[in-house]
Amino acid sequence: MIALRSTPVAEQLPAEASWLEQLVAVTGWVPRTAGQVDWAAVESRLGTPLPSDYKALVETFGNGMFDGFHCVSMPDGLINNAESAARLGQAPWEPHPPFPASGGLVAAME
């Protein structure tokens, strides 16, 4: 089933709308209760603070995919995938090691 709707253009959105409000408007997202994230625990596990815009995206959309190609990854999934990559010796971000190594990177996809 396809629901046809007009896609808002930037000129139609309020000038003071945040990037997140614009994304909600453009996608036609109907807010629902997303899973609650214990950000302090996640950041403690990662050993680093996460960007506030990532937190807002997760809190608004939860775990999901846009148009089948862009995934919003929940923190637990990011950590699990990074730890699995480290156990398998995968380091796709050469020369940087994968998390949980000191200075290691976390992949932004699940």
Buried (B, 14 or more C-beta within 10 A) or exposed (E): EEEEEEEBEEEEEEEEBEEBEBBBBEEEBEEEEBEEBEBEEBBEBBEEEBEEEBBBBBBBBBBEEEEEEEBBBBBBBBBEBBBEBBEEEEBEBEEEBBBBEEEBBBBEEB
